[in-house]
């Protein structure tokens, strides 16, 4: 495709099938990125929720409900999100066990099979779908067609 910038052009001799397979892996990584974001949302929500319990305990003590304050302080404040782990440990384990190896593998595959180029499939799709000559359909940011 003539107007693709070198950072997104497929390497010479690369088949459509390989571009599609690498593109699918890229899409998969994007999906895992979203899952990881949800995991970080969970981590921050759990931390904030746990911190709110301090106000609950203080409010119960201030209103003379020591038994309930003690129960919540003992049973809920600082409780593990899952067995043996707070949410930060869940995030770390996910990053170490799944996310890190996935992104390392995806990067290595791109380096080996696509000369390090990212989003080749999408760049080619853009090139097929854009309207040449339209000021909002340029091939690259600096292209003044």
Buried (B, 14 or more C-beta within 10 A) or exposed (E): EEBBEEEBBBEEEBEEEBBEBBBEBBEEBEEBEEEBEEBBEBBEEBBEEBEEBEEBBEEBBEEEBEEBBEEBBEEEBEEEBEEEEBBBBBBEEBBEEEBEEBBEEBEEBBEEBBBEBBBBBEBBEBBEEBEEEEEEEBBEEEEEE
